Amino acid sequence: MRRRVYVWEIPVRLVHWVNVLSIVLLSFTGYFIGNPYLFIAPRESYANFFMGTVRFVHFAAAFLFMSSVLLRTYWAFAGNAYADWRGLFPFLSKDGRKNMLHAAQYYFFLRRDPPEVAGHNALAGLSYMIIVILYGMIIFTGLALFGQLHPVSPWYTLTNWVFGFVTMQRVRIVHHVIMWALLIFAVYHVYVAWLIDMEEGNGLMSSMFSGFKFLPRNQDLDWIEKSPPLTDGATFQRRKGSTGKTPMQGD
């Protein structure tokens, strides 16, 4: 018998899909900017400013992506337990380290049972810590390159110092390599999410649309909910979902 649990709040789901759209647009346009792979006949009306249009889409998607990351950063402090920033640092707590070991053993076929979690398991949380670092790096390198085109903008003032240590081409290469790393992770992310959904039957894939997962009634609290200071009454009460129930209650 399973119960429905509200796990992913609206800001988390919104950020997830905005990031998907942004990364797709940024990857296609960014690759074209670095290596134009389309030839536009001069007779076409849009030929003269085609690269300019691609660059505009790239910059617009970049600022949308930045806004999404800022919202998710805020929600890491304002959201429920499953959105908490501590989820990125599972090694800081005993329960987190235990869950990381359990997940690693499961992924390497050393045990049959997967970690029982409502949100992300601790090993996934650690991988998202790396993704957040990559997000920060690709945003910074992108703003540094953007600032060189707009020397009167605040982005130039904030990022120009980096060119005292590395060349502009090196910054471009780092920006480009991180793009490929994020795309590779996206493929892996979809595969693992689909696999876990089939293995555990908890509605993981649909939860990114609805926010709800379906968990066994006797499932224990997540490692993140056991980690200090989430176990104190005031904090746990603050972390109610939009259903008005604590994260481990069903409808």
N, C-alpha and C positions, 0 to 999 in steps of 0.2 A: 504494500500500500504506500503510495507516494503523496506528498503534499506540495502545494504550489508555494514557492518562496520568491518574494520580490528581491532581486539581487542587483540588477543594473538599473540605476536611476536614469531619468531622462537626460541630464547633462552628459553622463558617461556614454550613453548610446548616441547622442547627438555628436559628440566629439569623435567617436569611433567612425561614423559614416562620413563626417566632414573630412577626417583624415584620409579615408579611403579615396574620396573624390579628389582631394588636394594632391595626394601623392601620385595618382594616375595622371592628372593634368601636368603637374610639375615634372614628372618623368618624361612624358612625351615631348613637352615643349623644351625642357632643359636639354634633352638629347639632341633635339633639332637645332637649338642655339649653338651647341658645341660642335655638331656635325650635321649640317643641313642635308637631309636625305631625300628631299623632294625638289624637283626642278619645275618651276612655274614659268610657263611661256610668257614672254613679255607682252603679248597681245591681250592677256587676261587683265581685266580691270583692277584686280586686287594684287597684281604682281609687284607693283612698285613698293608696296608697304606690307608685304606678306611677313617678312621677318619682324617688322615692327609690331604687327598684330600678335605674332607668336610670343614675342617678348612681353607684350602687355598682358596676355593671358597668364604667362609665367609669373609675372610680378603680382598680379591680382590673386592668383592661387597661393602664392607665397605668403601674402599678408592674411589671407583666409586661414592658412595653415598655422601661422603664428598666433592668430586670435584663438584658434581651437586649442592649441597647446597651453595658452594662458588660462583659458577657461578650465581645462583639465587640471592645471596646477592649482587653481583656486579650489576646485572641487575635491582635490586630494586632502584638503583641510576642512571642507564644509560638508562633504558627502557622508554616506553610510560606511560601515566597516569595510565593505568590499572595495570601496574606492579610495581607502585611506593610503596616505603616502608611505606608511610603514610596510605596505605590501611590496614595496620595491626593495626593502632591506630585510629579508627573512632571516638572514644570518645574525641579526641582533637579538633574537629571542630563542629560547630553548625549543619551544614548540615549532618555530620557523625552521630551525636547523633539522629537527626531527622530520618535519614534513618534506624538506628538501631531499633528505636521504631516502625517504619512502618513494618520492617521485622519481629520483634517479634510478633506484632499484627497479621500479616498474618500467621505465623507459628502456633499461638495458636487459629486460626480460629475466630479472633475478627474483621477481615475485609477481604473482598473478593479480593481486588486488590493487587497483589504482588508489591514490589518496582520496579520501572522502572530503570534498570541499564544496562549498556553495559558490565561492568566487574562484579566484585563481589558486592553483597550488603554489607552494613556496618556490619551486624551481622556475615556474613560469613567471612569478613575480621578479625573480632575479634577472631573467632574460629581459623583462620589461624595463628594468633599471638600465640595462645596456642600451635598449632602444631609446630611452629618454635622453641618455648621454649623446647618442647619435643625432637625435632631434636637435639638441642644443648646438651641436657642432655644425650641422647642415644649415641651421638658421643663422648662426653667427657668420659662417663663411659666405652664405648668400647675402647677408646684409653688408658684409665687407665689400663684396664685388659690386653690389648695388650702390654703395656709398661712393665708390670711385666714379660712377656715372653722374652722381649728384653731390658735388663737393660742398654745396651750401646746405645740405640736409643734415639733420642730427645723426643720421646713420654714419656719415663720414667721420664726424667727430668721435663717435663711440667706437668705431672699428678701425680707423686708419692706422692706429698704433701697431696693428699686427704686421703691417708691411715693413716695419722696421726689423722684423725677425725672419720673415719668409717672403718669397716672391709672390707676385699675383698669380703666376702660373701654378705654383705649388698650392695656393688656396683653391684654385679652380680644380685641380686634381683631387684634392681632399673632398671638395663638394661633390664631384662626380662619383668618386668611389663610394661615398656614403649613400648616394642614390642607389647604386647597385646593391649595396648591403641591405638597404631597406626593402628593395624589391625581392631579394632572395628570402628575407625573413617573412615577407607577406605570403609567399608561396608555402613556406613551411608552416606558417601560422594557420592558414586555411586548412591544410592537410591535417594538422594535429587537432584542430577544433572539430573537424568532421569525424576523425577517428575516435576522439573522446566521446562525442555525442553518440556514436554507434555502440561504443564499448559500455558506456555508463547509462545510456538511455535517459539522460537528464534534460534534454531539450536545449543543449548548449547553443546550437546554431540559431534556433528561433529566439533565444533569450536576448540576442542583440537587436531584435525588433520589438519584442514584448516586454523585456525586462525580467521575465519570470523564468525560473528553472524548477524542475520537478525532482524532489529529493526524497529519500527514504525517511519515514517518520521518526525513526530512531537514530538518525545521523547526528553525530556529535558536533559541537561548535567548531568553526574553522580555526586554524592556527592563528589567524590574524585577530579573531575575536577573543582568543585566550591570552594574547600578548598584551602586556601592560602598555599604556594605561587603559586599554579598552574594556577591561573587566570591571572597572568601578561603575557603580550604579548610575551616576550622573552622565558619564560619557556614553554608556550603553543605551540609556534612555534617549540621549540626543540623536543617536544613530538609528532612528526609526525610518522605515521606508515610507513611501507615499500612501501605503495601505493603512498606516497608523499602527502597524504591528512591528514588534521587534523582528530583526532579520530572520530569526529561526522559527518564527511562527507561520503556520499556513493560513490559507483563507478558509 
